[in-house]
Amino acid sequence: MEQNEKTAKDYFAEEKNVMSPELARKEVDNWLDIKGVKDRRIKENEDTVDTLCEAVEDGDLYFRDGKLVQKLNQPIGNEGVIKELTYENRIKLSEVRNRLKGVKSTDLDGRMLAYVGSAVNKPIKMLENIDTADWSLAQSIVVFFM
């Protein structure tokens, strides 16, 4: 192989990292600002902010019309009907409360699911089929709605 030839690994690394860490951080900070998240809350959840930044760097999260969009690695539904989740910047308590009906206070997954469902305006039954890797990122996002 010539010195300038790229391997498949090189192409994958270039393709996966679609945004610089600095620009990703600016994008996430802008979203947190739009949401009105206080600096103290951001500092308390710095690991979560880092997770969001890494997802933006990798192209798993992006911004459209000021809203956060999660590209799903595994689409939801029998025919891959849902390929992305678009998060509203604000949700109403009444919406969350409606989705929390029947969820026990000790059911953390159920509570998180109610918040995610409210934030993306999708039925909980549909979201229950989300892939665990996609769910992990969704939980990181929803931290800033709680």
C-alpha positions in Angstrom: 0.0 0.0 0.0 1.3 3.4 -0.9 2.0 5.9 1.9 -0.9 8.2 0.9 -3.5 5.4 0.5 -6.3 5.4 3.1 -7.5 2.2 4.8 -11.1 1.4 5.4 -10.4 2.3 9.1 -9.3 5.8 8.0 -12.5 6.3 6.0 -14.7 5.1 8.8 -12.9 7.4 11.3 -13.4 10.4 9.0 -17.0 9.5 8.3 -17.9 8.9 11.9 -16.4 12.2 13.2 -18.6 14.7 11.3 -18.0 17.7 13.5 -15.1 19.1 15.5 -15.3 18.8 19.3 -15.2 22.6 19.6 -18.1 23.2 17.2 -20.1 20.3 18.8 -19.7 21.9 22.2 -20.9 25.3 20.8 -24.0 23.6 19.3 -24.8 21.8 22.5 -24.2 25.0 24.6 -26.5 26.9 22.2 -29.3 24.2 22.6 -28.9 24.4 26.4 -29.2 28.1 26.2 -32.3 27.9 24.1 -33.8 25.6 26.7 -32.8 28.0 29.4 -30.7 25.5 31.4 -28.8 27.2 34.2 -25.0 27.1 34.4 -25.2 25.3 37.7 -27.3 22.5 36.2 -24.9 22.2 33.3 -22.0 21.9 35.6 -23.8 19.3 37.7 -24.4 17.3 34.5 -21.1 17.8 32.8 -20.7 14.1 31.9 -24.1 14.2 30.3 -23.1 17.3 28.3 -20.0 15.5 27.2 -22.1 12.6 26.0 -24.3 15.0 24.0 -21.2 16.6 22.5 -19.7 13.3 21.5 -23.1 12.3 19.8 -23.0 15.6 17.9 -19.4 15.0 16.8 -20.4 11.5 15.6 -23.5 12.6 13.7 -25.9 10.8 16.0 -27.4 14.2 17.1 -27.8 17.3 15.1 -29.8 20.5 15.1 -32.7 21.4 12.8 -34.7 24.6 13.2 -33.3 25.1 16.7 -34.4 21.7 17.8 -32.3 18.7 18.7 -32.7 15.7 16.4 -31.5 12.2 17.4 -30.6 10.0 14.4 -31.6 6.4 15.5 -29.0 3.7 14.9 -31.9 1.2 14.8 -35.1 2.6 13.4 -38.3 1.9 15.4 -41.1 -0.1 13.9 -41.5 -3.2 11.8 -40.6 -1.3 8.7 -38.2 1.2 10.3 -40.9 3.9 10.3 -39.2 6.1 12.8 -35.6 6.9 11.9 -35.1 9.9 14.1 -36.5 11.6 17.1 -37.0 15.4 17.2 -37.0 16.9 20.7 -39.1 19.9 21.5 -37.2 22.6 23.4 -39.9 22.8 26.0 -42.5 20.5 27.3 -45.5 21.2 29.6 -45.9 19.5 32.9 -49.4 18.5 32.0 -48.1 16.5 29.0 -45.6 14.6 31.2 -48.2 14.0 33.9 -50.6 12.5 31.4 -47.8 10.1 30.3 -46.9 9.3 33.9 -50.4 8.0 34.7 -50.0 4.4 35.9 -46.2 4.7 36.3 -45.0 3.9 39.8 -42.7 6.5 41.4 -40.1 3.7 41.7 -40.1 2.9 38.0 -37.2 5.0 36.8 -37.4 3.6 33.2 -41.1 4.3 33.0 -40.6 7.9 34.3 -37.8 8.5 31.8 -39.9 7.0 29.0 -42.7 9.5 29.9 -40.3 12.4 29.6 -38.9 11.2 26.3 -42.3 10.5 24.9 -43.4 14.1 25.9 -40.2 15.6 24.5 -40.5 13.9 21.1 -44.3 13.7 21.0 -44.4 10.0 20.3 -46.5 7.3 22.0 -44.8 5.4 24.8 -45.8 2.0 23.3 -43.9 2.9 20.2 -40.8 4.2 22.1 -40.7 0.9 24.2 -39.2 -0.7 21.0 -36.2 1.7 21.0 -32.8 0.0 20.7 -30.8 0.2 24.0 -28.0 2.2 22.5 -30.5 4.8 21.2 -32.3 4.7 24.5 -29.1 5.5 26.4 -28.6 8.7 24.3 -32.3 9.6 24.7 -31.9 9.4 28.5 -28.9 11.7 28.3 -31.0 14.2 26.4 -34.0 14.0 28.6 -32.0 14.8 31.8 -32.3 18.4 30.7 -36.1 18.2 30.7 -36.4 17.0 34.3 
